[in-house]
Amino acid sequence: MTTPRDAAPSRRVRANGDGTVYQRKDGRWEAAGYVLAPGNTRKRVRVYGTTRKEALAKLTEKIAASNRGLPIAAADSTVGAYVTYWLDSVAVHHLRENTHTRYATCIRLHLIPGLGAKKVARLTARDVRTFLDQLRTTCQCCAQERDADRQCCCAIGQCCGKTLSPLTVTYVHSVLKSALEHAVREDELPRNVARNVKTTSPRPRRFQPLTTTEARQLLRVAGADRLHALYELALRTGLRKGELLGLHWEDLDLDSGTASIHRSLQRTRTGGLTTLHTKTRASERRIALPTECINSLKSHRERQEEERNATKVGWKDSGLIFTTPTGGPLDPANMTRRFGRLLERAGLRRIRFHDLRHSTATLLLEQGVELVVVKELLGHAHIGVTAGVYAHVRLRLQRQAIDTLGDALGAGDDDPDSPPAAVVVR
């Protein structure tokens, strides 16, 4: 006869602090335990799984993160507390520094003032929609109290009506969606209410690329510039400004005429001028160099050697192709100003440096180069990006194709060049 002491326990005994695991009436397993929360407090969290093992694994992961000092925001946190936690503890590990800075600005200026006091668990799609509508219609000088110190705008009863652009509103919405999506993955929320709110797609930024005549004029005037090789590369290959400034001599193979693109030079708040990875994984690519670029790069290398010999002690051996006269990296902001002065000397209209990249793609497409080739050269992640950005070129090419077809169909039936009726076009 078995005694109560010999009988197997009905549930497994867990150590103190490991939380509890049990099966709910609906068949799912629930695990609960205390973890570190913002403000150096401890909160009880609950996670769910289809099996006991799954629920226990989720709880163990949260407790392990808590033991490492990483706080977790529970569903009863406010939106302001949660997005701050998400930015500093989660997003910081996979965002570039400049992107992280833009996210922080977006949260500080818009999300916290607009939705910061609401509970994450009680946030609805209507709340998000109302918030975005207010961003579209509210004067930002008044909302952020910029006018209080300067005694202007709403402070003197004359609102300037400076509202956010549709692109900025969409950006704020995307940051909120990303933060709430993490809450869903962490089983803090059942669904992402921000995804249920549809915003109008902002119109793409209009740009006017250089024409063939303007591009030739720019290259002709740039021939006397110290950075002539940089402008040649920018216009003939479509490289981004950061990719150009981050190029090292070891990235080039002038004998085979190729260049490896795998880093970018940017200015960050903490590190100053820093060499980072390219914008995306697809941006890491190997491109063919035109003959003109190879010749200008060889001339540029000779000029750089002359500058090195002239500077001697003060030369900074950075290995970069495009440097200051003392060998240091070129600041992207200074490069923008240099480009503006070059446009003035060439007598051309004012455009952004990035529009050289647009000019490259536009001119290639107008010459009949396949879209997939342009996509590979520019380093776009998806061909849809290339097709979307250069839709205006595709429409113009469609018009040319339709006109060509119209000329063919308008030919008479007795045209000797007309194909025989039995020919099958595949």
Salt bridges, closest charged atoms under 4 A:
ASP26 OD1 - ARG24 NE 3.40
ASP26 OD2 - ARG28 NE 3.54
GLU30 OE1 - ARG24 NH1 2.94
GLU30 OE2 - ARG46 NH1 2.65
GLU54 OE2 - LYS58 NZ 3.65
ASP76 OD1 - LYS43 NZ 3.50
ASP127 OD1 - LYS118 NZ 3.90
ASP133 OD1 - ARG136 NH1 2.59
GLU181 OE1 - ARG195 NE 2.90
GLU186 OE1 - LYS62 NZ 2.89
ASP187 OD2 - LYS58 NZ 3.04
GLU188 OE2 - LYS62 NZ 3.71
GLU214 OE1 - ARG349 NH2 2.90
ASP225 OD1 - ARG338 NH2 3.32
ASP225 OD2 - ARG345 NH2 3.00
GLU232 OE2 - HIS228 NE2 3.04
GLU232 OE1 - ARG236 NE 2.45
GLU243 OE2 - ARG240 NH1 2.67
GLU243 OE1 - ARG285 NH2 2.98
GLU250 OE2 - ARG263 NH2 2.90
ASP251 OD1 - HIS262 NE2 3.01
ASP251 OD1 - ARG263 NH2 2.94
GLU292 OE1 - ARG236 NH1 3.91
GLU305 OE1 - ARG308 NE 3.60
GLU307 OE2 - ARG226 NE 2.75
ASP317 OD1 - ARG308 NH1 3.78
ASP331 OD2 - ARG267 NH2 2.50
GLU344 OE2 - ARG350 NH1 3.78
ASP355 OD1 - ARG352 NH2 2.91
GLU366 OE2 - ARG396 NH2 2.18
GLU376 OE2 - LYS375 NZ 3.29
